Amino acid sequence: MRRLLAVVGTMGMVAAGLLASAPAPATASPVGHQLAESAARGITYKGLHQAGTTGHCANAFELEGTTRCTHGPDPAPPNIDVRYRRGTPVTAAGTSTGPGTAQSSNPNPPCYDDGQSGDRVQAIYAHAADVSDRYGSLVPSIRQWAADADAVFNRSAAETGGVRHVRFVTDSSCQIVVLDVQLSTTGDDNMGNTVQELQAQGYKGSNRKYLVWTDANVYCGIAQVYGDDSAAQTNLSNGASSVAGEVARVDNACWGLDSSNQSIEAHELMHTLGGVQTSAPHATKYSHCWDDSDRMCYDDGSGAAMSQVCPASHENTFDCNHDDYFSTNPPTGSYLATHWNTATSSFLSGLDGSPAPATTTSVPASSRYTAVTPARVLDTRNGTGGRSSQLGPGQTFSVQLAGAGGVPSSGAAAVALNVTVTNPTASSYLTVSPTGSARPTASNLNFVAGETVPNMVVAKLGTGGQVDVYNSAGWTDVIFDVAGWYSDGSTSTGGTYGSLSPSRILDTRNGTGAPAGPLPGGQSLNLRATGVGGVPSSGVGAVVLNVTAVGPTAGSYLTVYPNGSAVPTASNLNFGPGQNVPNLVIAKVGSGGTVDVYNAVGLTDVVVDVAGWYSDGSTSSSATGLYGPVTPARILDTRSGTGGYSHKVGAGQSISVQAAGVGGVPSTGVSAVVLNVTVTNPNDGSYLTAYPNGSSVPTASNLNFGPGQTVPNLVVVRVGSGGMVNIYNAAGSTDVIVDVAGWYST
């Protein structure tokens, strides 16, 4: 075919995309189209046949000799003649007298995991056998053009408060892998030939999209896209096993036009991800859109009238008003909330931040847990624990825990505490850390002036069996109640841990675990804690519970304690009228395998989810987990990108957080982790649920919060596939912070 060595001029609009399909190839004659054939503009219908009016290729074209479909070729931008071969290397601004285009400065996209596994976009340089191979000189430019395309996706995601990067195939140095593929002398003559030959060479994986820089002069750009607008992750454009890897082809005249405000590579790749579905509000019948300016919108010959809705500066960004094919946070009930949204594609990632701090050394887990009846060991209001005044701004106080509240004077490595702030004068946070160690970048309680906020803390003991409590701002009273202690490995006293997926064992709103109806003030509710939710019926010393007060009528507190014991001078949850407040409770099991829940004042519903249990050490047990305390370390902060996310968690969205191999937790042999999870800046009332990666979202919650609140809670969660845990947000969007405090062995 024709290949002329020449140059190209400056650029204007956009070209693009296609449609892929499952029906058998049609036998109809070549297609008619409103865009006239033009070799100069890359408009040729050679090898295309008209599809029917139904199916995944409805009203589109089929690639001759394949079961795939396309909406047809996209015209080159003004002043681009696709018959002229672009020079190499591409480094200088394109003019009418010199080769190339201006090189952009977009950074390399992030690399993910091993660079190979999962759904990925494979970069390919392809040339026909009778075309000189320019692979060696073009690889740096192709990597830059791939980065330019990635920048379009991420810039578009930022408009709706999110992050999206292309999951390219990368090598061990985090470089995009560009394959050098030779086609036959006719393999570049048309899209059908290219697709068939790539398949024959093995480039057909359903977990791949193939972004192909074809050293040819036939098209500007052309790609495949399935007509499937279903919202589920099983969408045909999302790596469905029945669909061979889709191809996006860009010929050399249209390479690297990002500096001219139009990345053809981004446009064609978007088609393979499923944009734009023809059912979208502003879609054309050829899978583009008419509400300009938009990377996917142009007059594609469909007859749709173009309308200037977004400014021209939006030309190299996806989805004007984010209502047709790409939004990281679509409004409830909107088209993209109920139809295919390419921002949810598994070929894209919402990760873009720095990783959590990797574990360089770890101490083997050796701690066993001994539960105690809750005992107060610090109360700055009355001098319990050695302090009778509030903790001031920037102040640290050391609290003696070894030898207090049932904790032995020696042999203890960590203590389970319920920490409460009350009467604070300003918004602040507390950090509890081992005495003698540097204060970590972590927090245990976050609060505002006037609030009473509790949180469970598993605190590693420091010098002299003490812990330090630090207050950031203002003045506040602090209360410590001990719930149990972890041995230092020098003794076999105590129980081992059995991790569970969260399970609801009490909900007084509907009668789960107890008769329906709120718990009155001054009364205790007896709750079975063994033989339910995965906890064995015997051999249990304590259970790990997430307890939530729901809809209280008055300011009050809840205390969880062993059945058969008197109500202790301690509290687990403190709340005001109307507040929904959760807290983790490690509760010693009493007579009959039950615990009691006491409410001080008013009426409140109570919800309890069980997350794990400790053996009582009396017999052999299926619980084998030993505890490994660590100095608290931050492993996720969506405000800054720590842990890989630099955007809020949206409604109905789960994020996967690496928990093994970071923050002092070893990379293997981990059954569960102890995390302090905090929400901040939520725009709606919602709840978070932490659960093992690879499992479905359970009917359970860990944090409940209202708009604008900052709420912490300790979470003990089983580690799932890949050493990760998932965090699910039910409604609105919120930042999430996670600090790791310890781990349990397998």
Secondary structure, DSSP 8 states (H G I E B T S, - for coil): ---EE-------S----B----S------B---SS--BTTTTB--TTEEE--SSSTTTTSEEETTSS-EE---B---TT--TTEE--SS--S--BTTB--------------TTSSSSSEEEEEEEEETTS---HHHHHHHHHHHHHHHHHHHHHHHHTTT---EE-B-B-TTS-B-EEEEEE-TTTTSSHHHHHHHHHHTT---TTEEEEEEE--SS-SEEE--------STT-TTS--TTS--EEEEEEGGGTT-GGGT--HHHHHHHHHTT---TTSTTB-TTS-BSEES-TTBS--SS----EE-S-GGGTTSS-GGG-SS--SS--TTSHHHHS--GGG-TTEES--S----B-S------B-EEEEEEEEEEETTTTBTS--S-B-TT-EEEEE-TTSTT--SSSEEEEEEEEEEES-SSSEEEEEEETTS---S--SEEE-TT--EEEEEEEE--GGGEEEEEE-SS-BEEEEEEEEEEE-SS---SB-EEEEEEEEEEETTTTBTS-SS-EETTEEEEEE-SSSTT--SSSEEEEEEEEEEES-SSSEEEEEEETTS---S--SEEE-TT--EEEEEEEE--GGGEEEEEE-SSEEEEEEEEEEEEE-SSS--S--B-EEEEEEEEEEETTTTBTS--S-B-TTEEEEEE-TTBTT--SSSEEEEEEEEEEES-SS-EEEEEEETTS---S--SEEE-TT--EEEEEEEE--GGGEEEEEE-SS-BEEEEEEEEEEE-
